[in-house]
Amino acid sequence: MQFQHGRVKIPETRTYIHPHTYEDPNQAVRDFAKEIEVSNIRIERVIGAGEFGEVCSGRLRLPSKREIQVAIKSLKAGYSEQQRRDFLSEASIMGQFDHPNIIRLEGVVTRCKHLHPNRICT
């Protein structure tokens, strides 16, 4: 395993790129996570909450029109710029994983006023 300039290279695998190497966290999210149309998400109930956000249970309608059960993590209204950057950084990290033992990030909704005004959701 090699670490150089914010990147970890593991033999015979993809290169992991740490999102903090990006000046703009929005670009990191665009590079590693698919933007999901807000109309494809339906929140059903809150299943957890913390200091900076909530996790909800819901449904995601895929392009095939099939729906899947998902967890939706959102950043609470009134978040600081650092909290927003950290939230987007986490989405950028999760978007790079592709392993059966790690929860897969289906995508992000960076403009989700229909779900929760002034929130960012993953």
C-alpha positions as CSV (number, residue, x, y, z in Angstrom):
1,M,0.0,0.0,0.0
2,Q,1.3,3.4,-0.9
3,F,0.2,6.9,0.3
4,Q,1.1,9.9,-1.8
5,H,-0.5,13.3,-2.2
6,G,-3.7,12.3,-0.5
7,R,-4.1,9.1,-2.5
8,V,-3.8,5.5,-1.3
9,K,-2.9,2.9,-4.0
10,I,-3.6,-0.7,-3.1
11,P,-2.3,-3.2,-5.6
12,E,-5.0,-4.5,-8.0
13,T,-7.6,-2.0,-6.8
14,R,-8.8,1.5,-7.5
15,T,-6.9,4.5,-6.1
16,Y,-8.7,6.2,-3.2
17,I,-8.6,10.0,-3.4
18,H,-9.1,11.8,-0.1
19,P,-11.7,14.5,-0.6
20,H,-9.6,17.0,1.5
21,T,-7.2,17.2,-1.5
22,Y,-10.0,19.1,-3.3
23,E,-10.3,22.8,-2.7
24,D,-14.0,22.6,-3.5
25,P,-16.0,19.8,-1.7
26,N,-18.7,20.2,-4.3
27,Q,-16.3,19.0,-7.0
28,A,-15.3,16.0,-4.9
29,V,-19.0,15.0,-4.6
30,R,-19.5,15.5,-8.3
31,D,-16.5,13.2,-9.0
32,F,-17.5,10.4,-6.7
33,A,-21.2,10.5,-6.1
34,K,-24.1,10.5,-8.5
35,E,-26.6,13.3,-8.1
36,I,-30.1,12.0,-7.5
37,E,-33.2,13.8,-8.5
38,V,-35.2,14.8,-5.4
39,S,-38.4,13.6,-6.9
40,N,-37.1,10.0,-6.8
41,I,-36.8,10.0,-3.0
42,R,-39.6,9.5,-0.5
43,I,-38.9,9.9,3.2
44,E,-40.9,7.5,5.4
45,R,-39.7,8.1,8.9
46,V,-36.9,9.4,11.1
47,I,-34.8,6.5,12.4
48,G,-32.0,8.5,14.2
49,A,-30.8,12.0,14.9
50,G,-27.6,13.5,16.1
51,E,-26.1,16.9,16.8
52,F,-25.8,17.8,13.1
53,G,-28.4,15.9,11.2
54,E,-31.0,13.1,10.9
55,V,-31.1,9.6,9.4
56,C,-34.4,8.6,7.8
57,S,-35.8,5.5,6.3
58,G,-37.2,5.9,2.8
59,R,-37.5,4.7,-0.7
60,L,-35.4,5.5,-3.8
61,R,-37.0,5.1,-7.3
62,L,-34.3,3.8,-9.6
63,P,-34.1,4.6,-13.4
64,S,-35.6,1.2,-14.0
65,K,-38.7,2.4,-12.0
66,R,-38.0,-0.2,-9.3
67,E,-37.9,1.2,-5.8
68,I,-35.4,0.2,-3.1
69,Q,-35.3,0.8,0.6
70,V,-32.6,3.3,1.6
71,A,-31.3,5.3,4.6
72,I,-31.3,9.0,3.9
73,K,-28.8,11.1,5.9
74,S,-29.4,14.9,6.0
75,L,-27.6,17.8,7.5
76,K,-29.8,20.0,9.7
77,A,-30.8,23.5,8.7
78,G,-28.5,26.2,10.2
79,Y,-25.3,24.1,9.5
80,S,-21.9,25.8,9.5
81,E,-19.7,25.9,6.4
82,Q,-17.3,23.4,8.1
83,Q,-20.2,21.1,8.8
84,R,-21.3,21.3,5.2
85,R,-17.7,20.6,4.0
86,D,-17.4,17.6,6.4
87,F,-20.8,16.2,5.3
88,L,-19.8,16.5,1.6
89,S,-16.4,15.0,2.4
90,E,-18.1,11.9,3.9
91,A,-20.3,11.5,0.8
92,S,-17.2,11.7,-1.4
93,I,-15.5,9.0,0.7
94,M,-18.5,6.7,0.7
95,G,-18.9,7.2,-3.1
96,Q,-15.5,5.6,-3.7
97,F,-16.3,2.3,-1.9
98,D,-17.5,-0.7,-3.8
99,H,-17.4,-3.7,-1.5
100,P,-20.1,-6.2,-0.4
101,N,-19.4,-5.5,3.3
102,I,-19.7,-1.7,3.1
103,I,-23.0,0.1,2.7
104,R,-23.1,1.6,-0.8
105,L,-23.8,5.2,-1.4
106,E,-26.6,5.4,-4.0
107,G,-26.1,9.1,-4.5
108,V,-26.6,12.6,-3.2
109,V,-29.2,15.3,-3.4
110,T,-27.4,18.6,-2.9
111,R,-30.6,20.6,-3.4
112,C,-33.4,18.9,-1.4
113,K,-35.7,21.8,-0.5
114,H,-38.7,19.5,-1.2
115,L,-37.5,17.0,1.3
116,H,-36.1,19.3,4.0
117,P,-35.6,23.0,3.4
118,N,-32.0,24.2,3.7
119,R,-30.6,20.6,4.0
120,I,-28.2,18.5,2.1
121,C,-29.0,14.8,1.9
122,T,-27.1,11.7,1.1
